[in-house]
Amino acid sequence: MKRSKINAEIKCMEEMIEAHGFEIPPFCKWSAKDWENKGAEYDEIRDNMLGWDITDYGLGRFDEVGFSLITIRNGNLKMDKYTKTYAEKLLFVKEGQMAPMHFHWNKMEDIINRGGGNVLITVYNSTKDGEFADTDVTVNCDGREYTVPAGTKVKLIPGESITIYPYMYHDFHVEEGSGDVLLGEVSMCNDDEHDNRFYEPIGRFPEIEEDEEPYRLLCNEYPKAN
């Protein structure tokens, strides 16, 4: 993925955030030059990979499989010094993009439509061996509990949310013709390295072709503190 493409996608998400009146933390606006002067007092950002994240799941098809996101806050299950047990993300999904089918071994999360178009979330229960179960799925949306058949696409309009429980397979994409979507995620502590079970094995971060200077550093690119 070209750096120019990553820069353009970050700027596009910033425009969407501004359009919907959502304020992001100051560190999300730092340049690569700004990061050169950030000392150890900002290690929580480095260690917990807060900030910008552009993922194509290593497939090289970002406009089809992938999206832009910001990790706003997070704990760290591998480092005792960080005691937060919760996380928050902001995601930007364009029409035509999707997140592949997966579940979390431990994390419970709410996915929230913060504004824009409508998002469709396909849900399945998982069998013990990680396959799709054919059983009805219990869905919890904004105080309402109901059941749907396996493989149902649950639609969230702006303001609506769904609770995703461990071992609950889910993907998401934008309803065609409804417009790009700004999503929120409020969850238990997030651990992408160990807690994601994708139905089809895939990667995580894109291979970057450096064709221009970075506009913002991604969360896996921060320099160590001086």
Secondary structure by P-SEA (a helix, b strand, c coil): ccaaaaaaaaaaaaaaaaaacccccccccccccccccccccaaaaaaacccbbbbcccccccccccbbbbbcccccccccccccccbbbbbbbcccccccccccccbbbbbbccccbbbbbbbbbbcccccccccbbbbbcccccccccccccccccccbbbbbcccccccccccccccbbbbbbbbccccccccccccccccccccccccccccccccccccccc
